[in-house]
Amino acid sequence: MRPIDLHTHSNRSDGSYTPTELVDYAVAKGLAAVALTDHDTIDGLSEALLHAKALTQAGEDSVEVIPGIEFSTEYEKKDVHIVGLYIAYDAPAFRAKLQEFVDSRTGRNVRMCQNLQSAGIDITFEKLQARNPGAVITRAHYASYLLEDGYVKSRPDAFAQYLGDHTKYFVPREKVTPQQAISLILGAGGIPVLAHPPLYHMGSDRLDKLVSSLKEAGLMGIEALYCSYTNQDERDMRRLADRYDLLLSGGSDFHGANKPGLDLGTGYGKLFVPEEFLEKIKDKLKKRSNL
């Protein structure tokens, strides 16, 4: 059984690979399937899907590309991420809602740049966009800008001085709730998955409460395998999946050079997400379409 990777990023959000490069790397790694789940954007999906199709038509090795997204949401002042798999990303209502997110992010980025200008930094939102064409601008892009232009000596230094939540230059994002993200994904025909729950450091009771409430909202899956999980993390996630009848998912959270040492498909070396996970997700999709 070949491996799959259901959580990856391209340079359309905060990864370093183009969607085409990501597909080629997935083929080189021998993956059966790869989900492109960029943060709050679908801009790289068409490129990835078309490239995989072109490889198949040319008789070359290819990979199944799963159209996805990763929504950044907030729950009780905690960042909580919801991955959507097999989304109908061209659905007009879905695209309209995403455009609202884009407009909100643009306003936030303009304010962030203005704050950094007050610290003597020569930065504008237009300059960030020019250096990162087509990308959803995140704090990772700000850190690269500050490092490349000599304002800081390292990425951690950039966050400590200018980009961290508790600095005076930071502007918080306008976030949706996990329930809203789930609703959007379901509306686009997708499978909503709770991403990497152990990273939220909630404690078992609080996490159980979150999963219970999200299940009521339509949550269908949970990441049982992830690049940084311990054996205990995996056991805990599988128990939650059993308790709430959730599909198992998993992925590396690959970002290319922006997360050094973390590789596609294998994470930090030991990750293996079996193709069996995907078969069960597809079975669920078929059952939904027959309802």
N, C-alpha and C positions, 0 to 999 in steps of 0.2 A: 504493500500500500504506500503510495507516494504522499509526501507532505503537502500541506497547504498553508497559506498565511492569510488570515482574515482581518488583518489590521496593519496597514502600511500608509506611508505618506510620500507625496512627491513634492516637487518645487512649486506646485500650485498652492501649497500652504507652507509648511516649515521643513519639508524634506529637501535634499540636495539633488536627487535624481529627477530628470524629466519623466513624464508618464511613459514615454517610449523606452527610455533607459530602464525604468523599473520593470517593464514587461520583458525586455531582453534579459535582464538579470534574473528574473523569475524563471525564465526558460533555462538559462545557464545553470541555475541551482536545482533544476529538475522538479520544480513545483507543479502539482496538478492544477492548482488554482491560486489566484492572488486577488484579494479585495483591495481596491484603492479607496481609502477612507480619509481623504484630506479633511482638515478642520474647517467645518462650516462652509465648504465650497464643493461644487461639482465640476469646476472648470477643467480638470484634467481627465475626466472620464471618457469623453469622446475620443481624444487622442489615444488613450490606452486601449480602448475597445477596437478602434480602427486598426491600430498597429497589430494587435493580436490576430485580427481577422485577416490582415494582409499576409502575415506569416503563414497562416493556415492555407490560404489560397495559393501561396507560392510553393506549397508542399514542404515547408520547413517546420521544424519543431515549434510549437506554440504553447500557450497556457490559457486556461479559462480566466478571463478577467471579470470580476464581480463588481458591478457598479455600487459604490458605497459612499458613506459620509461619516464623519465623527462630529457630533454636536457638543459644544462646550455649554454646559448648563450649571445651574446653581441650586443646591438643596441645603437648607439650614446653614448658609454661609460657607458651604463646602463646594469646591469644584467637583462636578460629577459629569462624566462623559458617556454619551449614548451613541453607539455605532449603529448605523443602518446598513443592512446588506440587501442586495438585489432591489435597489430602489428604482422606480420608474422616474429617472431624473429629469426627463423632458416634460413631465406633467406640469401644465401651466400654473396650477395653484401652488405646487411645490416650488417652482422657480420664482414665483412672485414673492413668496415668503422669504426665500433666500436673499432676494434683492433687498428686502427690508433689513436683513442682517448686514448686508454689504454697506448700505447707507449709514447704518448705525456705527459700524466699524470705522468708516471714513471720517465721521465727525469726531470720534474718539481719537483717531490717529492725528488729526489736525491739532487737537488740543494737546496731545502728548508732545508733538513737535514744538508747539508754542512754548510749552513748559521747559523743554530742553533748550530752546533758544534763549530763555531767560538765564540759563546757566552758562551762556557764552558758546554754545554749540551751534555750528553752522549746519542746520538740518531743516528740511521741509518734507512734507509728505510727498511732494512731487519728486524730490531727490531719492527718497526711499523707493518709490515706484520705479523710477528709472533704473535703479540698480537691481531691482527684482521684478522684471517685467512679467505680468500675468499672475503674480503670486498674491495670496492673501497675506497682508502685512501683519506680522506678529512681533512679539518682543525679541524673538530670535533674530529677526532682521535688524532691529534697532541695535542689538548687541554687536552684530557683524559690522554695522556702520560705524559705531563708536570705536571698535577695535581697529578697523581698517584705517580710520582717520586719526588714530593716535590719541583719542581722548581717554582711553583706558588701556590697561596692560593685559587684560584677560576678559573672557565672557563673564565669569563670576564677579569680577570687579565692576563690570557694566551694570549688573543687576544690583549689586550692593550699593553703588553710588547713585544710579539714575533710574533703573527699571523695576526694581522690586516693589512689591505691594505697599511697603511702608515708607517709600521715598516720597518726597514732596512733588516729584515730577510725574508720578504714576496717575493715570486716569483709568478707573475700573471699566470693564466692558459691561455693556447692557446684555444681560444673559436671559435666556429662556429657562423655564423649569424643565426638569427631566420629563415630566408628564407631557409638556407641550412638544418636546422633541419626539417622544414616542408617537404622539398623535400625528405629527408631520410624516414620520416614516411609514406608519400604517396607511396614511392617506395616499402615499406614493407606492403602495403595494409591497413595501419592504419588510424586513425582519429586524425589529429593534432589539439591540443587545446592550446589556450593561457592561461597560468597559472596565477592566482592571480594578475591581472593587477593593482589593487589599491596599491599593495606593491611597485610599481616602482616609485610612487610619481612624475608622469610626468606632471600632469595638463591635463585638458580635451582635449585641442586642440592637444597637442603632442601625447596623447594616441590615439586620433581619427586618427591621421596621421599614427601611428604605425599599428593600426588594419586595416586601409584601405590598407596599403602596404602589410600586411600579408595575407589579404583576396585575393589580386591579386596573391600571391605566392601559394595559395591553403589552407589557414587556414579554418578549418571547424567548430571549436567550441571555446567557451570561458567559463572560470570558473565564473559562475554567483553566485555560493554559495561557501563560504570558511570559515574556522574556525574563522577568525578575522574580517570578513566584518561587517560594520555597515549597517543599513537599507538603508542608502543613497548609499553605495557602491553597494549593491545588485540591487537597482533601476538603477544605472548608468550602470552596467554590462548588465542588461536585455535590456536597451535601445540600447546599442552597438550591442547586439546580434540581435535585431530587425532591426537595421539600415543596418547591413551587412549580414543578413540572416545566422546567425551562430547558431549552436547547443548549447544548454545549458549543462554545465557540472558542477561538484562540488565535493569537497572532503575536508577531514580534514587536509591533509598533516601530517598524523600520523607518528611519529618517535619513539614511545614507550617512554622509560625512558629518551631519549635524548631531548625530549620536554615535560617537566613535566606539568601536568595539561591539556594537549591536548589529548583527547581520540579518539579512532577509531569511525567513524560514527557520533559522536556528537560534535567533536571539543572541544570547551571550554564550552559546555553544551547546546547550543541552535541550533546547526547545524542539519539540516535534509535535505538530498538530496533524492528526491523522485525517485522511480523506473521508473517513467514516463520519466525521462531524458534518461535513458538507452534504453527504448523502441524506442525512436526517433533516438538515435544513431544507433541502430540495423537496423532500417528502412533505414537509409542512407547507411549503409553498404550493405544491400540487393540491393538497387537501383544501387549502384556502380558496384556490381558484375554482374548485369543484363545488363550493358551497353555494 
